[in-house]
């Protein structure tokens, strides 16, 4: 997807995202937060959207979020204010292909249902690996084509609607595997329906 298409799509979705996609994508966010909470430290959420994961992080975890959509970030900021979250370090409008933080800035870097949305996901993965300290975690939750049994027909029907839906239903898991600085340590299908996949990588030296 092109940047302009993403911005238009999520401008439409921002007011209702929590009640639509948000409800079926929370499983991966919860798994990511459980890991981050157990390890502690800081986390960068790439594509934080409306801040759906903010509730799941413990008060001891320092959270930073970036997103391309100003409308999504406004929803996240309102949520943080309403809930009086004190562990939110900042929300920033940035392109995930070129993130303006120094190398190894975070203990964990997460992308929740973002990789099938962004243009050039390989560049985004490079940025995530760059920003994660060695020994830290890179966490990805996403729908990947062919991973959820019985959904192949739906994926084929949805593929031409990528710009309208805001994500690619035919996105292949191979596009986020095999990075030389990331070692896969956990791979799980996520409830409900096993429609989403959760991946946990360890950032290795290199």
Secondary structure by P-SEA (a helix, b strand, c coil): ccaaaaaaaaaaaccccccccccccaaaaaaaaaaaaaaccbbbbcccccccccccccccbbbbbbbccaaaaaaaaaaaaaaccccccccccccccccccccccccbbbbccccccccaaaaaaaaaaaaccccbbbbbbcccccccccaaaaaaaacccccccccccccccccccccccccccbbbbbcccccbbbbbbbbccc
